[in-house]
Amino acid sequence: MPFTGRLCCKALLNFNDLGTMRTYFLLVGILVFSIGQALAQRACFTADYQQRTLHMDPNFAGNVERIEAFIQRQLNQTNSTNGARLQESVIKIPVVVHILYHLPGENISDQRVHQQLEMLNKCFRRTGSDTANTPSIFMSIAADTEIEFQLATSDPRKRSTTGILHKYTAMSEWEANDDMKFSVNTGDDAWDPQSYLNIWVVNLRRTAGYATAPGGSSETDGVVIDYTVMGTNTIPGYEMGKTAVHEIGHWLGLRHLWGDEYCGDDLVFDTPKQANFTAGCPSGTRISCGNSPHGDMYMNYMDYTNDACNNLFTEGQKIRMRTLFTPGGARYSLLSSKGLDAPLIVEIPLPEEAPKWLHPQLYPNPARDELTLDIAYDIRWIGKIITIMNANGQVVLQLQITSRIQVIDVSRLRSGLYFLSAKKEDGKTIKQKFIKL
């Protein structure tokens, strides 16, 4: 039975002794903590992703340390000429959105993407009507980050683009492991991250989104969002499209308010310490980690509160993000991107068409001289071996798949019943039977 968010128990419970009672409440506490962790993972997988990257990429830890040292040096030089110039300018970031769909319902509309960009700009520029909900105690440090996001008008080859790519994928769902960022995995390759913010919109398992931190691999740099929470949607708590705001905050060097540990440090001077993430839509003052009298800043975009209940970045977060765009910063190259320039080639490349069916097709059947195997739904079959056996289990033909529409010469086979099979590394198989006339 799926988890509904509620804890249930029988009305009549008998505690024979104090030890039983303690055990009961300990188990309930563990269950509540586990559910909280599950809800947290549904909200954002970035911290877990970054921990995994630390183990897998030997260069990542050093890159992160160098970037953090750079940020701290820049924060100590806020009166420099470059710092002053940057504070007076609006940073405009070219965005490309890779929509990867397996089923038609996952192929979200361009309108949803435009809604998402509108929400990003409202939040980062602090122009949304919900900014009035910022508590008065935090109003003085609520910031217009002066960062904007625009869909790219020119692709890496200087061709015209809408900044939105729709692509069919053989994957019915994705893990938070970056596979969607590579065409070889039936995902879509990143555009040059030195010039674009890449956002992949996919059917993402177990989480609403995750982001790479500055300092990671250029091949995987960007943000991944589950298609159900992209733009205006109907998912309770996520319906306004602020998941992308949170994840892009990570992409720009922000951490969760609790520093991903109990009473941890998010490295921002004006966000209060807090014990952990905040779920739902709280109100009033919540004291933790000695942050009296103002309490937790749970209405900050870098917490886990519902979309309707978060409404600010702080001045400290603004400075931290914008520091990445100073000379030598991890996102500095985006300031010279050509992604928002007028394209040199006006023609927009035609998108790939989705296959007509999502399973192998073998025709004609019965066949006389030629048999066609259509595996356009999954290009990963190309290069695999087809085996054809007769009714006695003897292999009578083997060949390599070289095309999405593979034509097989069966003219030399005797009349009768045959079995065609193939297998991929992931264990998926094709098993078809046909009659040779």
Number of C-alpha atoms within 10 A of each C-alpha: 3 4 7 6 9 7 10 6 6 5 6 6 8 8 11 8 8 9 9 12 14 12 11 13 11 12 12 13 12 12 13 14 12 12 16 16 13 13 16 18 18 15 24 23 19 24 19 14 17 18 11 12 19 16 11 10 12 10 14 19 17 13 15 17 12 14 19 18 12 18 22 14 12 21 16 10 13 14 11 11 9 13 19 12 11 16 17 9 10 13 17 15 22 26 25 26 24 24 26 28 24 20 15 9 10 18 18 19 13 17 11 17 21 16 16 22 21 17 22 25 20 19 26 23 18 20 13 15 10 15 17 12 14 18 17 10 12 15 14 11 16 22 19 18 25 18 18 18 17 19 21 27 22 25 25 16 10 16 17 21 23 15 22 19 17 20 18 23 25 21 19 13 15 16 13 20 12 20 17 28 24 14 13 12 17 19 24 21 18 23 22 16 20 16 23 28 27 23 22 26 27 30 26 20 13 17 21 26 28 31 27 25 27 23 21 19 15 14 14 20 25 30 23 30 25 22 23 21 24 26 27 19 16 11 12 11 21 22 18 21 27 25 29 27 21 26 29 23 22 23 23 24 25 22 23 24 29 24 20 16 14 13 17 16 18 20 19 19 13 12 22 22 24 26 19 21 21 21 16 13 15 13 10 9 14 16 17 16 16 14 16 12 10 16 18 27 26 28 25 21 26 26 23 27 21 23 20 18 21 23 24 28 23 23 19 19 27 22 19 23 21 24 27 22 19 21 15 12 16 22 25 17 17 19 16 11 20 18 29 21 14 15 20 12 13 13 10 13 9 6 10 10 9 18 16 8 11 15 14 14 16 20 13 15 14 17 18 17 14 15 20 16 19 19 23 22 21 19 18 17 23 17 13 15 16 18 17 22 17 18 11 8 10 11 14 12 16 15 12 14 20 14 15 16 16 17 16 16 14 17 14 11 15 13 15 12 15 21 17 19 15 19 15 14 9 6 7 9 12 15 13 15 16 18 15 20 15
